[in-house]
């Protein structure tokens, strides 16, 4: 289960104002990784890593759309299908079949982003799961409810379900997940994670500004002359809605994700329920990544899958025995827009204590070093104050060889495929 834009801090721990009885119950019957991180702060890259167990510099998919997963990279769906499972996927947003992420799925259904679980789509999905005779099966369910424009059903629009629209969207989705889980066979193994997190506005005004992204994109499409007023309108919106906020904060809230590797954008839940070797009711605090899901499931279910290119580890192992075993996981930020600037892309790593980042294609960006024990909001770059730590982490980051894809550059989309995905992404505000 791949929930778009679900921050880890909104379903983990007690310092949250969401109402998530379904996910809480899932956690009680799961092994929960409380320090799990996405490989990227955009959807397509993270999905490619989740389905292949490889970092972006291996699978080569670094754009929101336009790069196809190389044929030489095995997928989790292929491993399940080779092992006798019926495989299906329900996806939306940028995860079109042209991405190559459909490889290994017997059925790969792409739907409109407004086909939420509380709509006819949800009714149909529950009926198919309840009545399916194609067993065993492996499903990849990509959910869009929390992504802008956030879906909050009428019953969850009250402040008791969250102080922000985002939190209420999480609470609303949790209820729909409860209905979905009711129709699953009792022996169904569930893996819950997210593609990435989200930069949330601190003020209602800036939050309202961020929610205007999709409608503004549709307005510019319908009335082309509005494009000429883009900058004056943006300045007016910021002046009215962004009082007391910095321009940087407003811009980040508008983008939502993709622009950095901050924990807000990369800390995600990973829960394994019913997976052999991962017991119920266990919380683990070791640092893990999306790339660990593939090797864990292949080993747990004894699948016939090729793991030679996998960067992750089998999470059924014990936690690190000492601080000397402190693991670093890799992540990238390659833009929050379809057409972005590679010279601004970031690469980074996360350890149990530190976040370190610098430019992916431009070494003049960074370095940025954050001590997450003393500065969990990553507001103070201490690279100059802690040069020895920065140097050590820089060496670890460079050891990942992020500039050399193992299979060569990803293949591009055809002109027709690109036109189709651009049409969809305009509706979502990713493309002006």
C-alpha positions as CSV (number, residue, x, y, z in Angstrom):
1,X,0.0,0.0,0.0
2,X,1.7,3.2,-1.3
3,X,0.0,6.3,0.1
4,X,1.0,9.4,-1.7
5,X,2.3,12.3,0.5
6,X,1.8,10.5,3.8
7,X,4.2,12.0,6.4
8,X,5.6,9.5,9.0
9,X,4.9,11.9,11.9
10,X,1.2,11.9,11.2
11,X,0.7,8.2,11.8
12,X,3.6,7.4,14.1
13,X,4.0,8.3,17.8
14,X,1.6,10.2,20.0
15,X,2.5,13.8,19.2
16,X,-0.1,14.2,16.4
17,X,-3.7,15.3,16.1
18,X,-4.8,12.8,13.5
19,X,-7.5,10.2,14.2
20,X,-6.2,6.9,12.7
21,X,-7.7,3.9,14.5
22,X,-7.3,1.7,11.4
23,X,-3.6,2.4,10.9
24,X,-3.1,2.2,14.7
25,X,-4.6,-1.3,14.7
26,X,-2.4,-2.2,11.7
27,X,0.6,-1.0,13.6
28,X,-0.3,-3.3,16.6
29,X,-0.2,-6.3,14.3
30,X,2.9,-5.2,12.4
31,X,6.6,-4.6,12.7
32,X,6.8,-0.8,12.5
33,X,9.9,1.0,11.4
34,X,9.8,4.4,13.0
35,X,12.8,5.8,11.2
36,X,12.1,4.8,7.6
37,X,13.0,7.1,4.7
38,X,12.0,7.5,1.1
39,X,14.7,7.4,-1.6
40,X,13.3,10.6,-3.1
41,X,10.8,13.4,-2.4
42,X,8.9,12.8,-5.6
43,X,6.5,10.0,-6.5
44,X,7.9,8.3,-9.6
45,X,11.5,8.0,-8.2
46,X,10.2,6.6,-4.9
47,X,7.9,4.2,-6.6
48,X,10.8,3.0,-8.8
49,X,12.9,2.4,-5.7
50,X,10.1,0.7,-3.8
51,X,9.4,-1.7,-6.7
52,X,13.0,-2.5,-7.5
53,X,14.9,-2.2,-4.2
54,X,17.4,0.1,-5.9
55,X,18.5,3.7,-5.4
56,X,17.8,6.3,-8.1
57,X,21.4,6.2,-9.4
58,X,20.8,2.5,-10.2
59,X,17.3,2.6,-11.7
60,X,18.0,5.9,-13.4
61,X,14.4,7.3,-13.0
62,X,15.1,10.8,-11.7
63,X,12.2,12.8,-13.2
64,X,8.6,13.1,-12.2
65,X,7.8,11.8,-15.7
66,X,9.7,11.2,-19.0
67,X,12.1,8.5,-18.0
68,X,11.3,4.8,-18.3
69,X,12.5,2.1,-15.9
70,X,15.4,0.3,-17.7
71,X,14.5,-3.3,-18.8
72,X,17.5,-4.7,-17.0
73,X,16.2,-3.7,-13.6
74,X,14.1,-6.6,-12.1
75,X,10.9,-5.6,-10.3
76,X,9.1,-7.0,-7.2
77,X,6.0,-7.7,-9.3
78,X,8.1,-9.9,-11.6
79,X,9.3,-11.8,-8.6
80,X,5.8,-12.4,-7.3
81,X,4.5,-13.4,-10.8
82,X,7.4,-15.8,-11.3
83,X,6.4,-17.4,-8.0
84,X,2.8,-18.1,-9.1
85,X,1.1,-14.9,-7.8
86,X,-1.5,-13.0,-9.8
87,X,-0.2,-9.4,-9.8
88,X,-2.2,-6.2,-10.1
89,X,-1.7,-2.5,-9.5
90,X,-4.0,0.5,-9.0
91,X,-2.2,3.8,-9.6
92,X,-2.7,7.4,-10.5
93,X,-0.8,10.7,-10.6
94,X,2.5,10.4,-12.5
95,X,2.6,6.6,-12.4
96,X,1.5,6.0,-16.0
97,X,2.4,2.7,-17.7
98,X,5.0,4.5,-19.8
99,X,7.1,4.8,-16.7
100,X,7.9,1.1,-17.0
101,X,6.6,0.5,-13.5
102,X,3.9,-1.7,-15.0
103,X,6.4,-4.4,-15.7
104,X,5.5,-7.7,-14.0
105,X,1.9,-6.8,-13.3
106,X,-0.8,-8.9,-14.9
107,X,-3.1,-5.9,-14.5
108,X,-2.0,-2.3,-14.3
109,X,-4.9,0.1,-13.9
110,X,-4.3,3.8,-14.2
111,X,-7.2,6.0,-12.8
112,X,-8.1,9.7,-12.6
113,X,-6.7,11.3,-9.4
114,X,-10.3,12.0,-8.3
115,X,-11.1,8.3,-8.1
116,X,-10.8,8.1,-4.3
117,X,-11.6,5.2,-2.1
118,X,-14.9,6.9,-1.1
119,X,-16.1,7.0,-4.7
120,X,-17.3,4.4,-7.1
121,X,-13.6,3.3,-7.5
122,X,-13.5,2.3,-3.9
123,X,-16.7,0.3,-4.1
124,X,-15.4,-1.5,-7.2
125,X,-12.0,-2.2,-5.6
126,X,-13.6,-3.6,-2.5
127,X,-15.9,-5.8,-4.5
128,X,-12.9,-7.1,-6.6
129,X,-10.9,-7.9,-3.5
130,X,-13.8,-9.6,-1.7
131,X,-14.8,-11.7,-4.7
132,X,-11.5,-12.5,-6.3
133,X,-10.7,-16.1,-7.1
134,X,-7.2,-15.2,-8.5
135,X,-5.2,-16.4,-5.5
136,X,-2.5,-16.0,-4.3
137,X,-2.2,-12.3,-5.4
138,X,0.2,-9.4,-5.0
139,X,-1.3,-5.9,-5.2
140,X,0.3,-2.5,-5.4
141,X,-2.3,0.1,-4.4
142,X,-1.3,3.8,-4.9
143,X,-3.6,6.2,-3.0
144,X,-4.0,9.9,-3.8
145,X,-6.3,11.1,-1.0
146,X,-3.7,13.1,1.0
147,X,-2.1,14.8,-2.0
148,X,-3.2,18.3,-3.0
149,X,-6.2,18.7,-3.6
150,X,-6.6,16.8,-0.4
151,X,-9.7,14.6,0.0
152,X,-11.6,15.1,3.3
153,X,-15.0,13.4,3.4
154,X,-17.8,15.3,5.1
155,X,-17.7,13.4,8.3
156,X,-14.0,14.3,8.9
157,X,-14.1,18.1,8.3
158,X,-14.3,18.8,12.0
159,X,-11.3,20.0,14.0
160,X,-11.4,16.8,16.2
161,X,-9.9,15.0,13.2
162,X,-7.0,17.4,12.8
163,X,-6.0,21.0,13.1
164,X,-5.1,21.2,9.4
165,X,-6.8,20.0,6.2
166,X,-3.8,17.7,5.7
167,X,-4.4,16.0,9.1
168,X,-8.1,15.7,8.4
169,X,-7.3,14.1,5.0
170,X,-5.2,11.5,6.8
171,X,-8.0,10.8,9.3
172,X,-10.5,10.6,6.4
173,X,-8.3,8.2,4.5
174,X,-7.9,6.0,7.6
175,X,-11.6,5.5,7.8
176,X,-11.6,4.4,4.1
177,X,-8.7,2.0,4.8
178,X,-10.8,0.4,7.5
179,X,-13.5,-0.4,5.0
180,X,-10.9,-1.8,2.6
181,X,-9.3,-4.0,5.3
182,X,-12.7,-5.5,6.2
183,X,-12.9,-7.2,2.8
184,X,-9.3,-8.6,2.8
185,X,-8.8,-12.3,3.6
186,X,-7.6,-12.7,7.2
187,X,-4.3,-14.1,6.1
188,X,-3.4,-11.1,3.8
189,X,0.0,-9.6,4.4
190,X,0.0,-5.8,4.3
191,X,2.9,-3.5,3.8
192,X,2.1,0.2,4.3
193,X,4.4,3.0,3.2
194,X,4.3,6.3,1.5
195,X,6.2,7.7,-1.5
196,X,7.3,10.8,0.4
197,X,6.1,13.4,2.9
198,X,4.9,17.0,2.5
199,X,6.0,20.5,3.5
200,X,3.1,21.8,5.5
201,X,2.2,25.4,6.0
202,X,2.3,26.8,9.6
203,X,-0.4,29.3,8.9
204,X,-3.9,28.9,7.5
205,X,-3.2,31.6,4.8
206,X,-0.2,29.8,3.4
207,X,-2.0,26.5,3.5
208,X,-4.8,28.0,1.5
209,X,-2.3,29.3,-0.9
210,X,-0.9,25.8,-1.5
211,X,-4.3,24.5,-2.1
212,X,-4.8,26.9,-5.0
213,X,-2.1,25.2,-7.1
214,X,-4.4,22.8,-8.9
215,X,-7.2,25.3,-9.5
216,X,-4.7,27.9,-10.7
217,X,-3.2,25.5,-13.2
218,X,-6.7,24.7,-14.6
219,X,-7.5,28.4,-14.8
220,X,-4.3,29.0,-16.9
221,X,-5.3,26.2,-19.2
222,X,-8.9,27.5,-19.7
223,X,-7.9,31.1,-20.0
224,X,-4.4,31.3,-21.7
225,X,-4.2,35.1,-21.1
226,X,-4.0,34.5,-17.4
227,X,-0.5,33.2,-17.9
228,X,0.7,36.8,-18.5
229,X,-0.6,37.7,-15.0
230,X,1.1,34.7,-13.3
231,X,3.7,36.7,-11.4
232,X,1.5,39.7,-10.4
233,X,-1.2,37.2,-9.2
234,X,1.4,35.2,-7.2
235,X,2.7,38.4,-5.6
236,X,-0.9,39.4,-4.7
237,X,-1.7,36.0,-3.3
238,X,1.5,36.1,-1.2
239,X,0.7,39.6,0.1
240,X,-2.8,38.7,1.1
241,X,-2.4,35.1,2.4
242,X,1.3,35.0,3.5
243,X,1.4,37.7,6.1
244,X,4.1,37.1,8.6
245,X,5.7,34.3,6.4
246,X,8.9,34.4,4.5
247,X,9.0,34.1,0.7
248,X,10.9,30.9,1.0
249,X,8.3,29.3,3.3
250,X,5.5,30.3,0.9
251,X,7.4,28.9,-2.1
252,X,8.0,25.6,-0.3
253,X,4.4,25.4,0.8
254,X,3.4,26.0,-2.9
255,X,5.7,23.2,-4.1
256,X,4.8,20.8,-1.3
257,X,7.6,18.4,-2.0
258,X,10.4,17.5,-4.3
259,X,12.6,20.5,-3.6
260,X,14.8,19.0,-0.8
261,X,15.6,15.9,1.3
262,X,14.4,17.3,4.6
263,X,12.8,14.8,7.0
264,X,9.4,16.4,6.4
265,X,9.7,15.3,2.8
266,X,11.4,11.9,3.2
267,X,10.4,10.4,6.6
268,X,7.7,7.9,5.8
269,X,6.0,5.0,7.7
270,X,7.0,1.4,6.8
271,X,4.8,-1.2,8.4
272,X,4.9,-5.0,7.7
273,X,1.9,-6.9,8.9
274,X,1.7,-10.7,8.4
275,X,5.1,-10.9,6.8
276,X,7.0,-14.0,7.9
277,X,9.9,-13.1,10.2
278,X,8.6,-9.7,11.2
279,X,6.5,-10.2,14.3
280,X,3.4,-8.2,15.4
281,X,3.6,-5.4,17.9
282,X,7.3,-4.6,17.4
283,X,8.7,-1.1,16.9
284,X,12.2,-0.7,15.5
285,X,14.2,2.5,15.4
286,X,17.0,1.4,13.1
287,X,17.3,3.6,9.9
288,X,15.7,1.9,6.9
289,X,14.7,2.8,3.4
290,X,12.3,2.0,0.6
291,X,15.0,-0.1,-1.0
292,X,14.7,-2.6,1.9
293,X,11.1,-3.6,1.0
294,X,12.0,-5.7,-2.1
295,X,14.8,-7.9,-0.5
296,X,12.7,-8.3,2.7
297,X,9.6,-9.6,0.8
298,X,11.6,-11.8,-1.6
299,X,13.3,-13.5,1.3
300,X,10.2,-13.7,3.5
301,X,8.0,-15.3,0.9
302,X,10.8,-17.3,-0.8
303,X,10.2,-15.6,-4.1
304,X,12.0,-16.4,-7.3
305,X,13.5,-13.0,-7.8
306,X,16.8,-11.6,-8.9
307,X,18.3,-9.5,-6.1
308,X,21.8,-8.9,-7.6
309,X,21.2,-5.2,-8.3
310,X,19.3,-4.6,-5.0
311,X,20.7,-1.9,-2.7
312,X,18.5,-2.7,0.3
313,X,18.8,-5.3,3.1
314,X,16.5,-8.0,4.5
315,X,14.8,-6.2,7.4
316,X,14.2,-9.4,9.3
317,X,17.7,-9.1,10.7
318,X,18.3,-7.6,14.2
319,X,18.8,-3.9,14.8
320,X,22.4,-2.6,14.7
321,X,24.3,-3.9,17.7
322,X,26.4,-0.7,18.3
323,X,26.8,2.9,17.2
324,X,29.6,1.7,14.9
325,X,27.0,-0.1,12.8
326,X,25.1,3.2,12.3
327,X,23.6,2.9,8.8
328,X,23.3,5.7,6.3
329,X,20.5,5.6,3.6
330,X,20.6,7.6,0.4
331,X,18.0,10.0,-1.0
332,X,17.6,12.5,-3.8
333,X,15.5,15.6,-4.6
334,X,15.3,16.2,-8.4
335,X,12.6,18.8,-8.6
336,X,9.0,19.4,-7.8
337,X,8.0,20.2,-11.3
338,X,8.0,18.2,-14.5
339,X,10.5,20.6,-16.2
340,X,13.1,21.4,-13.6
341,X,16.8,22.3,-13.4
342,X,19.3,19.5,-12.8
343,X,21.9,21.9,-11.5
344,X,19.6,22.4,-8.5
345,X,19.1,18.7,-7.7
346,X,20.2,17.4,-4.4
347,X,21.6,14.1,-3.1
348,X,21.7,13.3,0.6
349,X,22.0,10.7,3.3
350,X,20.3,10.1,6.6
351,X,21.9,8.4,9.6
352,X,20.4,7.9,13.0
353,X,21.6,11.4,14.0
354,X,22.5,13.5,11.0
355,X,21.2,14.6,7.6
356,X,23.8,15.6,5.0
357,X,23.1,17.0,1.6
358,X,24.8,18.6,-1.4
359,X,24.2,19.1,-5.1
360,X,23.7,16.0,-7.2
361,X,25.1,17.4,-10.5
362,X,26.5,20.6,-9.0
363,X,29.1,20.4,-6.2
364,X,28.8,24.1,-5.6
365,X,25.4,23.5,-3.8
366,X,26.0,22.7,-0.2
367,X,27.2,21.1,1.9
368,X,24.3,21.1,4.3
369,X,24.6,19.3,7.7
370,X,21.9,19.1,10.3
371,X,22.1,17.5,13.7
372,X,18.6,16.0,14.1
373,X,19.0,15.4,17.8
374,X,19.3,19.1,18.5
375,X,17.6,20.5,15.4
376,X,14.8,18.2,14.3
377,X,13.3,20.9,12.0
378,X,16.6,21.1,10.1
379,X,16.7,24.9,10.4
380,X,20.5,25.4,11.1
381,X,23.2,24.2,8.7
382,X,26.2,23.3,10.9
383,X,28.6,22.1,8.1
384,X,31.0,24.9,8.8
385,X,30.8,24.3,12.6
386,X,31.4,20.6,12.4
387,X,33.8,20.1,9.5
388,X,35.0,16.7,10.7
389,X,31.5,15.3,10.7
390,X,30.7,16.9,7.4
391,X,33.8,15.5,5.8
392,X,33.1,12.0,7.1
393,X,29.5,12.1,5.9
394,X,30.6,13.5,2.5
395,X,32.8,10.5,2.0
396,X,30.0,8.2,2.9
397,X,27.7,10.0,0.4
398,X,30.2,9.9,-2.4
399,X,30.6,6.2,-1.8
400,X,27.1,5.6,-3.1
401,X,28.3,6.7,-6.6
402,X,25.1,8.6,-7.4
403,X,26.3,9.9,-10.8
404,X,26.7,6.5,-12.5
405,X,23.5,4.5,-13.3
406,X,24.3,0.8,-13.4
407,X,22.1,0.2,-16.4
408,X,22.7,3.4,-18.3
409,X,20.3,6.3,-18.6
410,X,16.6,5.6,-18.4
411,X,14.8,5.4,-21.8
412,X,12.6,8.4,-22.5
413,X,8.8,8.4,-23.3
414,X,7.5,8.6,-26.8
415,X,6.0,11.9,-28.0
416,X,2.5,10.5,-27.5
417,X,3.2,9.2,-24.1
418,X,4.7,12.5,-23.0
419,X,1.8,14.4,-24.3
420,X,-0.6,12.2,-22.3
421,X,1.3,12.5,-19.0
422,X,1.7,16.3,-19.5
423,X,-2.1,16.6,-19.9
424,X,-2.6,14.8,-16.6
425,X,0.1,16.6,-14.7
426,X,-1.3,20.0,-15.8
427,X,-4.5,19.1,-13.9
428,X,-2.4,18.5,-10.8
429,X,-0.5,21.7,-11.0
430,X,2.9,20.2,-11.7
431,X,3.1,21.8,-15.1
432,X,2.3,25.4,-16.0
